[in-house]
Amino acid sequence: MTEIWIVVLAYLIGSIPMAYLIGRTLKKIDIRRYGSGNVGTSNIWVHVGKWVAIPLAAFDIFVKGAFPVYLAQEVATNSWIVVLAGLATVAGHNWSLYLKFTGGRGITVVLGVLLVLAWKELAIGLGITLVGWLISRSSALWVGISVALIPVLSVVFGEPLYVKVLCVALLVIAAVKRVMSNRDATGQRTSWRNVFLQRLIYDRDVASRDDWIYRAPPET
């Protein structure tokens, strides 16, 4: 029973909508109506301030991501409970109980989970993202590539089965969140077919990155 509550606690911790609270407190805005619509670090960076995005990222990585997994490792006797705790906290961030199951992309929370359970894969993924960003200045594209490679790297490094399953599940969650979130975020009716690949590859609904990340409600 204790192990079940650890998973529930992980979801509740992941659900804490810190980015939403920051937007409301500092700028009196609903961050879900700006830019990508994500309740996360990158949207706060653009629409609230860089100075607050850094501690927000630290909160997501260490409190939301790493802490529930570390706690599960200390308390649970079954490695699969640790996996469920990691997936639950990412799901909580992406589909927050406190925001009617809206949320962020979960990438910073994934970093925290991998920091505890798959740090080698995390290090290589961060390296790929950094190099890719320096080349193309497209972080969303290279984050997607890095997340897609994490399960492959877990096999290369000979990780235990539960870690491999975790890495695959994190990839699935990230892909689902990309293609299913922000429906009609542009305020225009567009066919699913027209935006599917755009979301999956570039994590946005429109071709122009600037038009997407600097989007704001009409009244502003």
C-alpha positions as CSV (number, residue, x, y, z in Angstrom):
1,M,0.0,0.0,0.0
2,T,2.9,2.3,0.8
3,E,4.3,1.8,-2.7
4,I,1.0,2.7,-4.3
5,W,0.9,6.0,-2.3
6,I,4.4,6.8,-3.5
7,V,3.2,6.7,-7.1
8,V,0.2,8.8,-6.2
9,L,2.4,11.3,-4.4
10,A,4.7,11.4,-7.4
11,Y,1.8,12.4,-9.6
12,L,0.6,15.1,-7.2
13,I,4.2,16.5,-7.0
14,G,4.4,16.5,-10.8
15,S,1.1,18.2,-11.0
16,I,2.2,21.3,-9.1
17,P,1.7,24.0,-11.7
18,M,4.7,26.2,-10.7
19,A,5.0,27.9,-14.2
20,Y,1.3,28.8,-14.1
21,L,1.6,30.2,-10.6
22,I,4.6,32.2,-11.6
23,G,2.8,33.7,-14.6
24,R,-0.2,34.6,-12.5
25,T,1.8,36.0,-9.6
26,L,4.4,38.0,-11.5
27,K,2.7,39.0,-14.7
28,K,-1.0,38.4,-14.0
29,I,-1.3,36.2,-17.1
30,D,-2.5,32.7,-17.8
31,I,0.7,31.3,-19.4
32,R,-1.5,28.8,-21.3
33,R,-2.7,31.6,-23.5
34,Y,0.7,32.7,-24.6
35,G,3.3,31.3,-27.0
36,S,3.2,27.5,-27.2
37,G,0.5,27.3,-24.5
38,N,2.8,25.1,-22.4
39,V,2.9,25.4,-18.6
40,G,6.7,25.1,-18.5
41,T,10.1,26.7,-18.5
42,S,10.5,27.7,-22.1
43,N,7.2,29.6,-22.2
44,I,8.0,31.4,-18.9
45,W,11.5,32.3,-20.3
46,V,9.8,34.2,-23.2
47,H,6.7,35.7,-21.6
48,V,7.7,36.3,-18.0
49,G,11.4,36.5,-17.7
50,K,14.7,34.6,-18.1
51,W,15.7,35.3,-14.5
52,V,12.7,33.3,-13.2
53,A,12.9,30.5,-15.8
54,I,16.2,29.2,-14.3
55,P,14.9,28.5,-10.8
56,L,11.7,27.2,-12.3
57,A,13.8,24.7,-14.4
58,A,15.7,23.7,-11.2
59,F,12.4,23.1,-9.4
60,D,11.1,20.9,-12.2
61,I,14.3,18.9,-12.5
62,F,15.1,18.3,-8.9
63,V,11.8,18.6,-7.0
64,K,9.4,17.2,-9.6
65,G,11.7,14.9,-11.5
66,A,14.5,13.6,-9.3
67,F,12.9,13.7,-5.8
68,P,9.9,11.3,-6.4
69,V,12.2,8.8,-8.1
70,Y,14.8,9.0,-5.3
71,L,12.1,8.6,-2.7
72,A,10.7,5.6,-4.5
73,Q,14.2,4.1,-4.6
74,E,14.5,4.5,-0.9
75,V,11.1,3.2,0.1
76,A,10.0,0.7,-2.6
77,T,11.3,-2.8,-2.8
78,N,10.2,-3.2,-6.4
79,S,12.1,-1.5,-9.2
80,W,8.9,-1.2,-11.2
81,I,7.4,1.1,-8.5
82,V,10.4,3.4,-9.1
83,V,9.6,3.4,-12.8
84,L,5.9,4.1,-12.1
85,A,6.9,7.0,-9.8
86,G,9.0,8.5,-12.6
87,L,6.3,8.2,-15.2
88,A,3.7,9.5,-12.7
89,T,5.5,12.7,-12.0
90,V,6.1,13.4,-15.7
91,A,2.4,12.6,-16.4
92,G,1.4,15.0,-13.5
93,H,3.4,17.8,-15.1
94,N,2.0,17.2,-18.5
95,W,-1.6,16.7,-17.3
96,S,-1.9,18.5,-14.1
97,L,-4.7,17.6,-11.7
98,Y,-4.8,21.3,-10.6
99,L,-5.2,22.7,-14.2
100,K,-7.9,20.5,-15.5
101,F,-5.3,18.1,-17.0
102,T,-3.4,20.7,-19.0
103,G,0.3,21.3,-18.4
104,G,3.7,21.4,-20.0
105,R,5.8,19.2,-22.1
106,G,7.6,17.5,-19.2
107,I,11.1,17.7,-20.7
108,T,12.6,19.3,-17.6
109,V,10.9,16.7,-15.4
110,V,12.2,14.0,-17.6
111,L,15.7,15.4,-17.0
112,G,15.3,14.9,-13.3
113,V,14.0,11.3,-13.7
114,L,16.9,10.4,-16.0
115,L,19.4,12.1,-13.7
116,V,18.5,9.4,-11.1
117,L,17.9,6.4,-13.2
118,A,19.8,6.9,-16.5
119,W,22.4,9.6,-16.1
120,K,24.7,8.4,-19.0
121,E,21.8,8.5,-21.5
122,L,20.9,11.9,-20.1
123,A,24.4,13.3,-20.6
124,I,24.6,12.1,-24.2
125,G,21.1,13.4,-24.9
126,L,22.0,16.8,-23.5
127,G,25.2,16.9,-25.6
128,I,23.2,16.1,-28.8
129,T,20.7,18.8,-28.0
130,L,23.4,21.4,-27.3
131,V,25.3,20.6,-30.5
132,G,22.1,20.5,-32.6
133,W,20.9,23.8,-31.2
134,L,24.3,25.5,-31.9
135,I,24.0,24.3,-35.5
136,S,20.3,25.0,-36.2
137,R,19.0,27.1,-33.3
138,S,16.0,24.8,-33.2
139,S,15.8,23.4,-29.7
140,A,12.5,21.6,-30.1
141,L,13.8,19.5,-33.0
142,W,16.9,18.4,-31.2
143,V,15.2,17.7,-27.9
144,G,12.9,15.4,-29.9
145,I,15.8,13.7,-31.5
146,S,17.6,13.3,-28.1
147,V,14.5,11.8,-26.4
148,A,14.0,9.4,-29.3
149,L,17.6,8.2,-28.9
150,I,17.3,7.6,-25.1
151,P,15.8,4.1,-25.4
152,V,18.5,3.2,-28.0
153,L,21.2,4.4,-25.6
154,S,19.7,2.4,-22.7
155,V,20.2,-0.7,-24.8
156,V,23.7,0.3,-25.8
157,F,24.6,0.8,-22.2
158,G,23.1,-2.5,-21.1
159,E,20.7,-1.0,-18.6
160,P,18.3,-3.2,-16.6
161,L,15.0,-4.0,-18.2
162,Y,13.1,-1.6,-16.0
163,V,15.3,1.3,-17.1
164,K,14.8,0.3,-20.8
165,V,11.1,0.2,-20.3
166,L,11.2,3.6,-18.5
167,C,13.1,5.2,-21.4
168,V,10.6,3.8,-24.0
169,A,7.6,5.0,-21.9
170,L,9.1,8.5,-21.5
171,L,9.5,8.7,-25.3
172,V,5.9,7.6,-25.8
173,I,4.6,10.2,-23.3
174,A,6.7,13.0,-24.9
175,A,5.4,12.1,-28.4
176,V,1.8,11.9,-27.3
177,K,2.0,15.2,-25.5
178,R,3.5,16.9,-28.6
179,V,0.9,15.8,-31.0
180,M,-2.2,16.0,-28.7
181,S,-1.6,19.3,-26.9
182,N,-2.5,22.8,-27.8
183,R,-5.4,21.8,-30.0
184,D,-6.7,25.0,-31.8
185,A,-4.1,27.0,-29.9
186,T,-3.8,29.3,-32.9
187,G,-7.5,30.1,-32.8
188,Q,-7.9,28.7,-36.3
189,R,-9.5,25.4,-37.3
190,T,-6.9,23.3,-39.0
191,S,-7.0,19.6,-40.0
192,W,-5.2,17.1,-37.8
193,R,-3.3,15.9,-40.8
194,N,-1.8,19.4,-41.5
195,V,-0.4,19.9,-38.0
196,F,0.6,16.3,-37.0
197,L,4.1,16.2,-38.4
198,Q,4.7,19.9,-37.6
199,R,3.9,19.2,-33.9
200,L,5.8,15.9,-33.8
201,I,9.0,17.4,-35.3
202,Y,9.0,21.0,-34.4
203,D,6.6,21.1,-31.4
204,R,4.4,23.8,-32.9
205,D,1.4,24.3,-35.1
206,V,2.7,26.8,-37.5
207,A,5.8,27.0,-39.7
208,S,7.2,30.2,-38.2
209,R,8.9,29.7,-34.8
210,D,8.7,33.3,-33.9
211,D,5.0,33.5,-34.7
212,W,4.5,30.5,-32.4
213,I,6.6,31.4,-29.3
214,Y,5.6,35.0,-29.2
215,R,1.9,34.4,-29.7
216,A,-0.3,36.4,-27.3
217,P,-4.1,36.8,-26.8
218,P,-5.7,39.3,-29.2
219,E,-6.6,41.7,-26.5
220,T,-2.9,42.3,-25.6
